[in-house]
Amino acid sequence: MNNLITTLEIIRYVSAIALCMALGALVIYGLYRNIKETAEDTVREELERAVREAGRPIVKVEIQTKGKW
């Protein structure tokens, strides 16, 4: 009987450790997805800004002066 109780206690502890590891993995995955989505949003915004700026015409105005009057 004692042997059965010991075995059940070991199974309970191993199950608790496995549950904690699974929860930890879930938290890490959630953080990874959050960081990835944030990075994707940032890259998308930078690309959209670059495309908008590339579409603008560039006007360069130069004023030349010819000596003193």
N, C-alpha and C positions, 0 to 999 in steps of 0.2 A: 504494500500500500504506500509506503514511504517513497518507493522508487517511482510510482506513478505520479505522486504529487510533485516530486522533483522534476520529472519530465515535463509536466504541465507548466510549472513555473518557468522552466527554461524556454518553453515554447512561447509563453506570454511575454517574456523579456525580449526574445528575438523578434516577435511580432511588433512590439512597441518600438524597437530600434528601426525595423523596416518601415514602419509608419512615419517615424520622424525623418528618415532619409527620403522617403517619397514626398513628404511635405516640403522638405528643403529643396529637393529637385524642382518641385512645382514653383516655389518662390523664385528660384534662380531662373527658371524658364520665363516666368512672368517679367522679371527684370530685364532679361535679354530681349524679349519682344518689345518692351517699352523703349529700350535704348535703340533698338533697330528701327522702330517706327519713327522715333524722333529724328534719327539720322536720315531716314528716307525723306521725311518732311523737309528737313533742312536742305538736303541736296536738291529736292524738287523746287523749293523756293529760290535757291541760288541759280538753278538752271533757267527758271522762268525769268528771273531778273536779268540774267545774262542775255537771254533771247530778246527781251524788251530793249535792252541797251544796244544790242547789236542792230536792231531794226531802226534805230534813230539815225537820221542823217547827221553827219559831222560837218559843221561849218567852221571854217578857219578864216578869220579876218585878220589881214595884215595891213598895217598903215605904214607907208614909207614917207619919210620926210626928206626933202631935198635941201639940205643945208639951211642957212639962215636967210631971211628975207632981206 
